[in-house]
């Protein structure tokens, strides 16, 4: 799909029209949102949308004479079920090489919205498809610039790898264990001092799929909260976290998560806002916090699509000392240095209820689609494009520079 120029303010023979390639699902709302933002920020550009299911890029279109340098943005592939199936099959061989079990074909065939899918094969399929596209661009000598580089997308989408990188860079993260490979090892960990309460996260998970908040209250008393439950013989994600008290029920969830590996983080007592557990989703552009939303829940799992409450990010700042806010900004700058070729990073951050110090919970490659949140009249995609275009195309007319939050 190609969107032609809506308005040309510069003669094409002087400045070729910028050409954009959006790697996305055409029916994803993010695709329309980005196309709209691009038309507003750079109205003389051409946009080509290429679907994740298509292995071969439209190289003739991308090489079209009269167009300027190619700029590429990658959106999530998870919106379309058939795309998830195809990429999971594509990544199976590489996942197996890494020691992960393949997803049974019967599971892929029965995949429905809301179903839980161990994501190692899908993760490696995304990487495989991105590598295919990179190779085609290189083989055809097409000059291009990524708005979000594939290697950074893969790095932050692997929670274990991303957590390690952040810890090594001195960024404040929750203490974590990467060496839990069986349910028995998890129960042994809960016997250790300071580890009676943990978060268990799927290594390649997103959108709270499969997350488990687990506490051992007494030697014979456990409490688990998770988005997973079984429905008609399939594991599905619920919009309301399920409460588990039986060890056998908890083990069943853990065994599902272990199929693609887990990261176990020490429990962080989150800052309370209006008596609710809270954390925030931050949009970091160029190392600065540009947008955000405060997420609040009765449970430790605060993702907004789980019917939780949202509040303005500004509600958070009076609750934490100035030094803690400064430390947060410093860590966001460090994150940008870790991933310098990603225009944006969507970062989940929580402040400790008692210490009032922050911890980075995770970084999301595609968590930037923040709706109903604006800064100086600009949404998340407009802000990203403004920053990117200022760096890549300084000769193009731009809006006034921003002030960081």
Helices and strands as residue ranges (DSSP letters): E 2-3, E 17-23, H 29-41, E 46-50, H 59-62, E 67-74, H 81-90, H 92-97, H 105-109, H 120-139, E 144-146, H 150-157, H 159-168, E 176-177, H 183-189, E 197-202, E 212-218, E 221-231, E 234-244, H 247-258, E 262-266, E 272-273, E 276-285, E 288-297, G 304-306, E 309-312, H 314-317, H 322-338, E 344-351, E 358-364, H 380-392
